[in-house]
Amino acid sequence: LLLTEKQDSWKAYPNPFEFELYLENTPTGSGLMDGPTYTELYNLGGQLVYTAQFSGSEKSLKINTTGLDSGLYLLKIIQMDGNTRYLRVVRK
């Protein structure tokens, strides 16, 4: 399990978040996602509470977090090349 903080260019902001969470990656400097990206958000109980697939043409991804309880979550990012990253995020 790789918990990514500042090792690469993935960012989740704001953190802590309230109603919306944004995900951004600029590995090539182009400002676009590097191919299709799958995103999953898990609570600390291991339950999947959010999932989405994005085409790769977005500069950032907006995740609606309305209805989530306060607490710590793991954001799983699965890229087209098979690389997987985890970011810790906190819901206020």
C-alpha positions as CSV (number, residue, x, y, z in Angstrom):
1,L,0.0,0.0,0.0
2,L,1.5,3.3,-1.1
3,L,0.1,6.3,0.7
4,T,1.1,9.2,-1.5
5,E,1.7,12.6,0.0
6,K,4.3,14.6,-2.0
7,Q,6.2,11.9,-3.8
8,D,4.5,12.7,-7.1
9,S,2.2,15.2,-8.8
10,W,-1.2,13.9,-7.5
11,K,-3.0,16.5,-5.4
12,A,-6.3,16.3,-3.6
13,Y,-7.6,19.6,-2.4
14,P,-8.9,21.2,-0.3
15,N,-7.8,18.8,2.5
16,P,-9.6,18.7,4.8
17,F,-12.7,19.1,2.5
18,E,-16.3,19.8,3.1
19,F,-18.7,19.3,0.2
20,E,-16.4,19.0,-2.8
21,L,-12.9,17.4,-3.3
22,Y,-10.8,18.1,-6.4
23,L,-8.2,15.7,-7.7
24,E,-5.4,16.9,-10.0
25,N,-2.4,15.4,-11.7
26,T,0.1,17.0,-14.1
27,P,2.8,14.4,-14.7
28,T,3.7,15.7,-18.2
29,G,3.2,19.4,-17.4
30,S,0.3,19.5,-19.9
31,G,-2.3,20.0,-17.2
32,L,-4.3,17.0,-18.4
33,M,-4.8,13.5,-16.9
34,D,-2.5,10.9,-18.4
35,G,-5.2,8.7,-20.0
36,P,-8.3,7.3,-18.3
37,T,-8.3,7.4,-14.6
38,Y,-10.4,5.4,-12.1
39,T,-11.1,6.9,-8.7
40,E,-12.5,5.2,-5.6
41,L,-13.1,6.7,-2.2
42,Y,-13.1,4.4,0.9
43,N,-14.0,5.1,4.5
44,L,-11.9,3.7,7.3
45,G,-14.2,0.7,7.5
46,G,-13.1,-0.3,4.0
47,Q,-16.4,0.5,2.4
48,L,-16.4,1.9,-1.1
49,V,-18.4,5.2,-0.8
50,Y,-17.6,6.8,-4.2
51,T,-16.4,5.6,-7.6
52,A,-15.9,7.3,-11.0
53,Q,-14.1,6.9,-14.3
54,F,-12.7,9.9,-16.0
55,S,-11.6,10.2,-19.7
56,G,-8.2,11.8,-19.2
57,S,-9.0,15.1,-20.9
58,E,-9.8,16.9,-17.7
59,K,-7.4,19.2,-15.9
60,S,-8.9,18.4,-12.6
61,L,-11.6,16.1,-11.3
62,K,-14.4,17.3,-9.0
63,I,-15.8,14.8,-6.5
64,N,-19.1,15.5,-4.8
65,T,-18.8,14.5,-1.2
66,T,-22.2,15.6,0.0
67,G,-23.6,13.0,2.4
68,L,-20.3,11.6,3.6
69,D,-19.6,11.5,7.3
70,S,-16.8,13.4,8.9
71,G,-13.5,11.5,9.2
72,L,-10.6,10.0,7.3
73,Y,-10.9,8.5,3.9
74,L,-8.6,6.8,1.4
75,L,-8.7,8.0,-2.2
76,K,-7.6,5.3,-4.6
77,I,-6.4,6.5,-8.0
78,I,-5.9,3.8,-10.7
79,Q,-4.3,5.0,-13.9
80,M,-4.5,3.5,-17.4
81,D,-0.9,2.2,-17.1
82,G,-1.8,0.2,-14.0
83,N,-0.2,2.5,-11.4
84,T,-2.2,2.8,-8.3
85,R,-1.9,5.6,-5.7
86,Y,-3.6,6.3,-2.4
87,L,-4.2,9.7,-0.9
88,R,-5.4,10.3,2.7
89,V,-8.2,12.9,2.8
90,V,-10.3,14.2,5.6
91,R,-13.9,15.2,5.6
92,K,-14.7,18.1,8.0
